[in-house]
């Protein structure tokens, strides 16, 4: 599999995402449901703590990737839904850190919403990932 970033501008570099990711020769595409700051039983965690919620949501995303035999380097795009745009942007490093650690800058969309499935949740992150060759 080969991935190529498409960036007609460079202002996004400070946010750790690409305007587009082109994937060629992928043998598997994984569409991940939105992950929130929930425990293994689905109970919301880190009430009123955006940094904590972003970290746990991305960790949950990482667990789903792991179960599929992938990791953050396979993610080509993320969509972030937030009830608090300012707090999300102020804590953006909590979200993008695991991707940056593996040198990945996924395509990204950030959307402000009124609420998630629980009023205690502030953010939800969904993703698309691609891989080649192996299957689990």
Secondary structure as GFF3:
##gff-version 3
##sequence-region A 1 136
A	DSSP	beta_strand	2	6	.	.	.	ID=ss1
A	DSSP	three_ten_helix	11	15	.	.	.	ID=ss2
A	DSSP	beta_strand	20	24	.	.	.	ID=ss3
A	DSSP	beta_strand	28	35	.	.	.	ID=ss4
A	DSSP	alpha_helix	50	67	.	.	.	ID=ss5
A	DSSP	three_ten_helix	72	74	.	.	.	ID=ss6
A	DSSP	beta_strand	75	82	.	.	.	ID=ss7
A	DSSP	alpha_helix	85	90	.	.	.	ID=ss8
A	DSSP	alpha_helix	92	101	.	.	.	ID=ss9
A	DSSP	beta_strand	107	112	.	.	.	ID=ss10
A	DSSP	beta_strand	123	131	.	.	.	ID=ss11
###
